[in-house]
Amino acid sequence: MTHSGNPFGQVLVALVTPMTADGEVDWPAVEKHIDDVISAGADGVVVTGTTGETSTLTDPEKLKLVEVGKSVSAGRAKIITGGGSNETAHAIELYKASEKAGADGIMIVTPYYNKPTQAGILTHFRLVADATDLPVILYDIPGRTGVPIKYETILRLAKHPNILAVKDAKGDFSEVSRVLNQTDLMYFSGDDANVLPHLAIGAAGLIGVTANIAASPYRTIVDAVNRGDLAAATAEHKRLEPLVRAVMTHVPGTVAAKYILHGLGRISSPRVRLPLVGPEEWEAALIEDELDLVSDVQGADFSNFRPDRNAAAGGALPKVHGTTR
C-alpha cells in the first residue's frame, strides 16, 4: 500500500495531562501546555496516551482533551488521540467519538493484560482501523502490554489503507529496518533515548515524553537529519542525554515530567492519579542530580528550577473514576 505524505508531523509530544492538587484535570494548564510545546517546535501532539495517564482518564476527559487540543493548536500542529482500550468494542467507540471531536489521527496500543495471540492483535487493529477514516499509528510497546506486534503481523497490518505508521518502543532496530524495507509504513521513535538512532535508519519522527519539557531540541535534531547534517543532530542528542535520563530512568516518565515541569513553574501542580505517585525522596534526589548535568538545552533553563517534593508526594484519587471498558 502506497501512502502519500505524513499526516502526523515529525516532532510529536506525548503530552502530560496537567492536573490540580486534588487530581482533577487543570484545563487552563492543559491549554497553556499545549500552546507551549507547539510554540517550541512540536508539529504533533498526542493527547490521552500513556504519558497523559490514559488509564485513569474518563472517556469524557479524553474527548475534551482532543477538543481543547484542536482549539489551541488552531492548525499549527496535528492532534493525535492515543490510549484506546484492551476491549475492542470500547476502543472502536472511543476512536469514533475522537474522530467526531476533531482528532487528526489515532494511535492504537496493543491490547494489554489480555495477552491476545497475534491473530487477536491483528483482528483488534483491523477492526478499529475499519471504524474510522483517520490515519492510524500502531503502538508497539511490549514492556507495558505484555505482547509485541510481531514482524509478520506488522506486514499484514501494513496492507490496511488507514494504518500508516508504527510507534516503536520495542527497540529492535533490525526489525525496524526490515519493516521499512518491506512496507511503506512510517516509524516513530517511542523511546526518548533512541530518537536519533531511529531517525538515522529512516524513522519519520518521534513521539516523546522529554519533549514536554524541551521540544525545541527535537525540532533541531529532526531538521538536521532532514537536511543530512548528522553532526548537528548528534551534538543536540548529546546535550539532551542527561535530561532524557532524568525523565525516563528513575520513575515513570509521566511522574518525572510533571515533577520537572512544576519545578520550572510551567504547570501548577505535579500531581498524578493513583496508582501512580510522585517520586519518593531518594527518587527525586536522583532526578535532581541528573538535572544538575543539563546545560545549553534549548527551552530548558534550570537556573531557576524549584522542585517541590511535598507537592509531588503521593497520588490523587479523583471524584469520578476512569473506565476500563
ZAPA-537628 format. One record per residue (C-alpha): x, y, z; residue in one letter. Coordinates in steps of 0.05 Angstrom, whole numbers, padded with zeros to 5 digits, always signed. Layout:
BEGIN
XYZa
...
END
This chain:
BEGIN
+00000+00000+00000m
+00029+00067-00020t
+00013+00126+00025h
+00026+00199+00006s
+00054+00247+00057g
+00059+00247+00132n
-00008+00266+00165p
+00020+00264+00236f
+00080+00312+00238g
+00151+00294+00258q
+00162+00323+00327v
+00104+00295+00367l
+00097+00307+00442v
+00068+00251+00485a
+00031+00303+00526l
+00025+00300+00601v
-00045+00318+00627t
-00035+00374+00678p
-00078+00365+00740m
-00096+00403+00802t
-00071+00382+00871a
-00135+00340+00881d
-00125+00304+00815g
-00176+00339+00771e
-00155+00359+00701v
-00129+00431+00702d
-00159+00455+00637w
-00126+00524+00635p
-00059+00490+00647a
-00074+00440+00591v
-00086+00497+00543e
-00023+00533+00564k
+00020+00470+00560h
-00005+00451+00490i
+00010+00522+00466d
+00079+00519+00499d
+00101+00454+00464v
+00074+00476+00396i
+00109+00544+00403s
+00173+00506+00420a
+00171+00467+00354g
+00123+00408+00361a
+00082+00396+00299d
+00042+00339+00331g
+00012+00328+00399v
-00010+00261+00426v
-00064+00270+00479v
-00092+00215+00523t
-00032+00170+00512g
+00008+00132+00565t
+00043+00196+00586t
-00025+00231+00590g
-00048+00179+00641e
-00099+00149+00595t
-00112+00091+00642s
-00142+00137+00694t
-00177+00188+00649l
-00251+00183+00638t
-00277+00179+00567d
-00307+00249+00571p
-00239+00276+00594e
-00206+00241+00535k
-00253+00272+00485l
-00247+00341+00516k
-00171+00336+00511l
-00179+00326+00436v
-00227+00385+00431e
-00181+00430+00472v
-00121+00408+00432g
-00155+00424+00367k
-00176+00492+00392s
-00108+00511+00419v
-00068+00484+00361s
-00110+00523+00311a
-00079+00485+00253g
-00007+00493+00278r
+00000+00420+00298a
-00036+00354+00288k
-00076+00327+00347i
-00070+00252+00355i
-00111+00214+00406t
-00075+00156+00440g
-00093+00104+00491g
-00152+00064+00468g
-00175+00003+00506s
-00159-00071+00513n
-00232-00084+00496e
-00241-00079+00421t
-00313-00055+00424a
-00295+00001+00472h
-00235+00022+00431a
-00278+00027+00369i
-00329+00072+00402e
-00276+00115+00434l
-00239+00127+00369y
-00304+00141+00332k
-00320+00194+00384a
-00250+00221+00380s
-00257+00230+00305e
-00322+00269+00316k
-00286+00311+00368a
-00235+00332+00315g
-00175+00286+00322a
-00127+00286+00263d
-00104+00215+00275g
-00107+00158+00325i
-00054+00117+00360m
-00077+00047+00378i
-00039+00010+00433v
-00032-00066+00431t
-00086-00096+00476p
-00056-00101+00546y
-00069-00150+00602y
-00110-00198+00558n
-00046-00222+00524k
-00080-00239+00458p
-00048-00282+00404t
-00022-00249+00341q
-00088-00266+00308a
-00125-00229+00362g
-00078-00169+00356i
-00088-00169+00281l
-00163-00171+00287t
-00164-00116+00341h
-00123-00068+00299f
-00161-00082+00235r
-00230-00073+00266l
-00210-00007+00300v
-00178+00018+00235a
-00241-00002+00197d
-00284+00040+00243a
-00251+00107+00227t
-00227+00146+00167d
-00170+00175+00208l
-00097+00154+00196p
-00072+00103+00246v
-00008+00094+00285i
+00003+00026+00316l
+00035+00030+00385y
+00083-00028+00396d
+00105-00028+00469i
+00111-00099+00496p
+00142-00075+00561g
+00075-00047+00581r
+00026-00091+00543t
+00059-00158+00553g
+00059-00177+00479v
+00096-00150+00418p
+00067-00138+00349i
+00108-00190+00312k
+00141-00175+00245y
+00094-00219+00205e
+00034-00185+00238t
+00061-00115+00222i
+00069-00136+00149l
-00004-00158+00146r
-00028-00095+00181l
+00012-00051+00132a
-00037-00072+00078k
-00095-00036+00113h
-00107+00032+00078p
-00115+00070+00144n
-00054+00041+00180i
+00003+00086+00162l
+00054+00083+00219a
+00083+00048+00280v
+00107+00079+00345k
+00164+00034+00364d
+00181+00025+00437a
+00208-00045+00426k
+00278-00023+00408g
+00291-00077+00355d
+00327-00035+00303f
+00339-00092+00256s
+00264-00105+00254e
+00250-00031+00242v
+00297-00032+00182s
+00265-00096+00157r
+00195-00066+00161v
+00217-00001+00128l
+00246-00043+00071n
+00184-00085+00063q
+00128-00034+00072t
+00111+00039+00065d
+00097+00046+00139l
+00126+00106+00175m
+00162+00094+00241y
+00162+00140+00301f
+00212+00131+00357s
+00177+00115+00422g
+00240+00114+00465d
+00269+00182+00481d
+00340+00155+00487a
+00336+00125+00417n
+00307+00182+00377v
+00369+00196+00337l
+00385+00123+00322p
+00314+00113+00298h
+00317+00174+00253l
+00385+00152+00227a
+00356+00088+00199i
+00295+00121+00168g
+00243+00136+00221a
+00195+00193+00204a
+00198+00225+00273g
+00188+00216+00347l
+00133+00213+00399i
+00170+00237+00461g
+00160+00248+00535v
+00220+00292+00546t
+00193+00338+00492a
+00142+00361+00544n
+00200+00398+00576i
+00242+00414+00515a
+00211+00405+00446a
+00259+00453+00412s
+00320+00406+00413p
+00278+00352+00380y
+00259+00401+00326r
+00333+00415+00317t
+00350+00341+00312i
+00295+00325+00263v
+00311+00385+00219d
+00385+00367+00220a
+00370+00296+00199v
+00323+00321+00145n
+00380+00361+00114r
+00432+00306+00123g
+00471+00341+00178d
+00487+00283+00225l
+00539+00323+00263a
+00489+00376+00284a
+00437+00323+00303a
+00489+00285+00344t
+00511+00347+00382a
+00439+00362+00402e
+00427+00289+00420h
+00487+00293+00468k
+00462+00357+00500r
+00394+00324+00513l
+00422+00260+00542e
+00423+00279+00617p
+00352+00309+00612l
+00327+00246+00578v
+00359+00205+00634r
+00326+00249+00687a
+00257+00240+00656v
+00259+00167+00634m
+00303+00128+00683t
+00282+00133+00756h
+00206+00136+00757v
+00152+00132+00703p
+00162+00186+00651g
+00096+00219+00667t
+00116+00227+00740v
+00185+00255+00725a
+00160+00302+00670a
+00107+00332+00715k
+00156+00339+00773y
+00204+00376+00728i
+00151+00419+00693l
+00125+00440+00761h
+00195+00457+00786g
+00203+00501+00724l
+00138+00536+00740g
+00104+00513+00676r
+00047+00473+00708i
+00011+00489+00773s
+00017+00421+00805s
+00059+00358+00795p
+00001+00313+00816r
-00012+00246+00783v
-00070+00199+00793r
-00065+00135+00832l
-00036+00083+00825p
+00019+00130+00800l
+00051+00170+00856v
+00102+00226+00858g
+00175+00210+00867p
+00199+00188+00935e
+00254+00229+00967e
+00310+00186+00940w
+00280+00183+00871e
+00271+00259+00870a
+00344+00266+00890a
+00366+00223+00832l
+00324+00263+00783i
+00354+00328+00810e
+00425+00300+00806d
+00413+00286+00732e
+00385+00355+00721l
+00449+00385+00750d
+00484+00358+00688l
+00438+00392+00638v
+00466+00452+00603s
+00453+00490+00538d
+00388+00454+00524v
+00341+00498+00484q
+00278+00517+00523g
+00301+00485+00589a
+00334+00535+00635d
+00345+00502+00703f
+00377+00562+00736s
+00311+00577+00770n
+00288+00505+00779f
+00249+00499+00844r
+00228+00427+00856p
+00173+00414+00907d
+00177+00344+00934r
+00119+00355+00982n
+00072+00377+00926a
+00091+00316+00885a
+00084+00266+00942a
+00031+00212+00937g
-00023+00207+00884g
-00093+00233+00874a
-00158+00195+00878l
-00206+00233+00833p
-00280+00240+00847k
-00301+00206+00782v
-00263+00143+00764h
-00236+00127+00696g
-00262+00070+00654t
-00231+00005+00631t
-00289-00016+00586r
END
